[in-house]
Amino acid sequence: LKLRRKKIFWTVHDVNFRPTNAGFRGKLDFIYTMTVSEPSLVGKYADMIIVHGKLLKNQLFAKGTKDKKIQVIPHFDYRYLLNDRQQRNAKFSEGNLPAGYVLFFGRIAPYKGLELLVNASKIVKRIVGHEFILLIAGEGDISLLKNHVSNDDYAYIHILNRRIPYREIPNLFYGAKFLILPYIDASQSGVIPLAYTFSKPVIVSNVGSLSEYVDHGKTGLIFESGNTEQLANHIIDLIKNRDLCTEMGENANKKLLNDMSLELCCNRLNYLYNMI
């Protein structure tokens, strides 16, 4: 491409690699990523590198990449999911689960902090009672939770362990009160703008660039990574204060449209494409 005088724009999701699987498979993930999908050669010859957070830009700069070569563009909105009638009517097969659950959405992986979420949920259940239902929806190795979820816990913790097709997402998100990202390690996540698309606030840990897209107390709540009690308290606050939860969801959607819209991100990209 360089010999043909083509410009190379490279989007880096994870500056620091983290495996999506445990054990030997995780090691294979690392080998593949470092030798095939993210060789340093690409970073050296790319004309522009795009990341999804200021912290990630700083991390990349610390690795020796020139500052002017790195641009920050957020994950953009998912408003196309709101406009398709067929998608709005698609159901997700989770039995008779009532609306008003708390939702974890996305691939299940070791760094997602699900053990922390389950332990916090036990605290919430003791205080809130029947009002609290947790739905974990996503594909991945659910054996991570075997030692943390008892038979009694399954009365209020529901696990939908499969890939969620995009057509099922609207109803899945409309039925949720808010979303939780309890990650113990992260770069950023498309789950935040996805939640904001459906006017749902988020509770996120303070790892990576997650908190860069959450206005604490306005569009969601931020907790210290690994702090089970603080996470539990945030969940309890949003469950008990319905008006606050609704207000945060509305603020979240406004933030999405003002700071993270598809149009805004495309204009930024178009400017960069024509700048060099």
C-alpha positions in Angstrom: 0.0 0.0 0.0 2.8 2.4 0.8 4.6 1.6 -2.5 1.3 2.5 -4.2 1.2 5.7 -2.2 -1.9 4.8 -0.4 -2.8 6.4 2.9 -3.2 4.0 5.8 -5.7 4.7 8.7 -5.5 2.2 11.5 -8.1 1.9 14.3 -6.6 0.4 17.4 -9.3 -0.8 19.9 -6.9 -2.2 22.5 -3.5 -0.6 22.9 -2.7 -3.1 25.6 -3.8 -6.6 24.7 -6.1 -8.6 27.0 -7.2 -12.2 26.2 -10.9 -12.9 25.7 -10.5 -16.5 26.8 -8.8 -18.1 29.8 -6.0 -20.6 29.9 -4.4 -22.1 26.8 -6.9 -20.5 24.4 -6.1 -17.1 25.9 -2.4 -17.7 25.1 -3.4 -18.5 21.5 -5.3 -15.3 21.4 -2.2 -13.4 22.4 0.1 -15.1 19.9 -2.4 -14.5 17.0 -3.0 -10.8 18.0 0.7 -9.9 18.4 1.9 -11.7 15.3 -1.0 -11.3 12.8 -3.6 -8.7 13.6 -1.5 -6.0 15.4 2.1 -6.1 14.1 4.1 -3.0 15.1 5.0 -2.7 11.4 1.5 -1.4 10.7 1.8 1.2 13.5 5.1 2.4 12.1 3.8 3.0 8.6 0.3 4.0 9.3 -0.4 7.7 8.4 -3.0 8.1 11.1 -4.0 5.9 14.1 -7.4 6.2 15.6 -8.2 5.3 19.2 -11.5 5.6 21.2 -10.2 7.4 24.3 -7.7 10.0 25.6 -6.1 7.5 27.9 -5.5 5.1 25.0 -3.8 8.0 23.1 -1.5 8.5 26.0 -0.7 4.8 26.2 0.1 4.7 22.5 2.2 7.8 22.8 4.1 6.2 25.7 4.9 3.3 23.4 6.7 5.7 21.0 4.0 6.7 18.5 4.1 10.3 17.5 1.4 12.4 19.2 0.3 14.1 16.0 -0.4 10.7 14.4 -2.9 9.7 17.0 -6.5 10.9 16.9 -9.4 10.2 19.4 -12.8 9.4 18.0 -15.5 7.9 20.3 -17.7 4.9 19.5 -20.7 6.3 17.8 -24.4 5.8 18.2 -26.6 2.8 17.2 -29.7 4.8 16.1 -30.3 2.5 13.2 -31.6 0.0 15.7 -34.4 2.4 16.6 -35.7 2.8 13.1 -36.3 -0.8 11.9 -39.9 -1.9 12.8 -38.9 -5.6 12.4 -36.1 -5.1 14.9 -38.3 -3.4 17.4 -40.8 -6.3 17.3 -38.2 -9.1 17.6 -38.3 -10.9 20.9 -35.4 -12.4 22.8 -36.0 -15.9 24.2 -35.6 -15.5 28.0 -38.8 -17.0 29.1 -41.1 -14.8 31.2 -38.5 -12.5 32.5 -40.3 -9.3 33.5 -39.1 -5.8 32.4 -37.1 -3.8 34.8 -34.0 -6.0 35.1 -30.4 -4.8 35.4 -28.4 -5.8 32.3 -24.9 -6.9 31.6 -24.5 -7.1 27.9 -21.6 -8.3 25.8 -19.0 -11.1 25.4 -18.3 -13.0 28.5 -14.5 -12.8 29.2 -12.2 -13.0 32.2 -11.6 -9.2 32.3 -15.3 -8.3 32.3 -15.5 -8.6 36.1 -18.6 -10.8 36.2 -17.5 -12.4 39.5 -17.5 -9.0 41.0 -20.9 -8.2 39.6 -22.3 -11.5 41.1 -20.9 -10.7 44.5 -22.3 -7.2 44.4 -25.7 -8.6 43.3 -25.9 -10.8 46.4 -25.6 -7.6 48.5 -28.2 -5.8 46.4 -30.6 -8.7 46.7 -30.5 -8.7 50.5 -31.3 -5.0 50.6 -33.7 -4.5 47.7 -35.4 -7.9 47.6 -37.8 -8.9 44.7 -37.2 -5.6 42.8 -33.8 -6.8 41.8 -33.2 -9.0 38.8 -29.9 -9.3 37.0 -29.7 -10.5 33.4 -26.3 -11.5 31.9 -26.6 -11.6 28.2 -23.8 -12.7 25.9 -21.7 -15.5 24.6 -18.5 -16.8 26.2 -17.2 -19.2 28.8 -19.8 -19.1 31.6 -17.8 -21.6 33.6 -16.1 -18.5 35.1 -19.2 -18.1 37.3 -19.6 -21.7 38.5 -18.0 -21.1 41.9 -19.8 -17.8 42.4 -23.5 -18.5 41.5 -25.4 -20.9 43.8 -28.7 -22.6 42.9 -30.6 -20.0 45.1 -28.9 -17.2 43.2 -30.5 -18.4 39.9 -33.8 -17.1 41.2 -32.7 -13.6 40.5 -29.7 -14.0 38.3 -30.6 -15.0 34.7 -28.0 -15.9 32.2 -28.6 -15.8 28.4 -25.4 -17.5 27.3 -25.4 -17.1 23.5 -24.7 -14.6 20.8 -27.4 -11.9 20.7 -28.4 -11.1 17.2 -28.8 -7.4 16.5 -32.5 -7.7 15.8 -33.1 -8.8 19.4 -31.1 -5.9 20.9 -33.9 -3.3 21.0 -36.3 -5.3 23.1 -33.5 -6.5 25.3 -32.4 -3.0 26.1 -35.9 -1.5 26.3 -36.6 -4.0 29.1 -33.6 -3.0 31.2 -33.5 -0.3 33.9 -29.8 0.4 33.3 -26.6 -1.4 32.3 -23.5 -2.4 34.3 -19.9 -2.6 33.0 -18.0 -4.1 36.0 -14.8 -4.6 34.0 -11.5 -5.1 35.9 -9.6 -4.3 32.8 -10.7 -2.4 29.6 -9.8 0.0 26.9 -13.3 1.3 26.1 -16.6 -0.3 25.1 -19.3 0.1 22.5 -21.8 -1.0 25.1 -21.9 2.6 26.5 -23.1 4.3 23.3 -25.4 1.3 22.8 -27.0 1.9 26.2 -27.2 5.7 25.6 -29.0 5.0 22.3 -31.8 3.4 24.2 -31.7 6.2 26.9 -30.3 3.9 29.6 -27.7 5.1 32.1 -24.7 3.0 32.9 -22.6 2.0 35.9 -19.0 1.5 34.9 -15.7 0.8 36.7 -12.9 3.4 36.4 -10.6 1.3 34.2 -9.3 2.3 30.8 -11.3 5.0 28.9 -14.7 3.8 30.1 -15.2 6.7 32.5 -14.3 9.3 29.8 -17.8 8.8 28.3 -19.7 8.8 31.6 -20.6 12.0 33.5 -20.8 10.7 37.1 -24.2 11.5 38.6 -25.6 12.7 35.3 -25.4 10.0 32.6 -24.4 7.2 34.9 -22.2 6.2 37.9 -18.6 5.4 38.2 -17.1 3.0 40.8 -13.6 2.0 41.8 -12.6 -1.1 40.0 -12.8 -4.1 42.3 -14.9 -2.4 44.9 -17.8 -4.7 45.4 -19.6 -2.6 48.0 -19.4 0.6 46.0 -20.8 -1.2 43.0 -23.6 -2.6 45.1 -24.5 0.8 46.5 -24.6 2.3 43.0 -27.0 -0.4 41.9 -29.2 0.1 44.9 -29.3 3.9 44.3 -30.6 3.5 40.8 -33.1 0.8 41.6 -34.6 2.8 44.5 -34.6 6.2 42.8 -36.5 5.5 39.6 -36.8 9.2 38.7 -33.1 9.7 38.9 -32.6 6.6 36.8 -34.9 7.9 34.1 -33.4 11.4 34.2 -29.9 9.9 33.8 -31.1 7.9 30.8 -32.4 11.0 29.1 -29.1 12.8 29.8 -27.2 9.9 28.4 -29.1 10.1 25.2 -28.5 13.8 24.9 -24.8 13.3 25.5 -24.7 10.6 22.8 -26.3 13.0 20.2 -24.1 15.9 21.2 -20.7 14.3 21.6 -20.8 10.8 20.1 -23.2 10.9 17.1 -22.6 9.1 13.9 -22.6 12.4 12.0 -20.1 13.9 14.3 -17.7 11.0 14.1 -18.1 10.7 10.3 -17.3 14.4 9.9 -14.2 13.9 12.0 -13.1 11.0 9.9 -13.8 12.8 6.7 -11.7 15.8 7.8 -8.8 13.5 8.7 -9.0 11.6 5.4 -8.7 14.9 3.5 -6.1 16.4 5.8 -3.2 14.2 4.8 
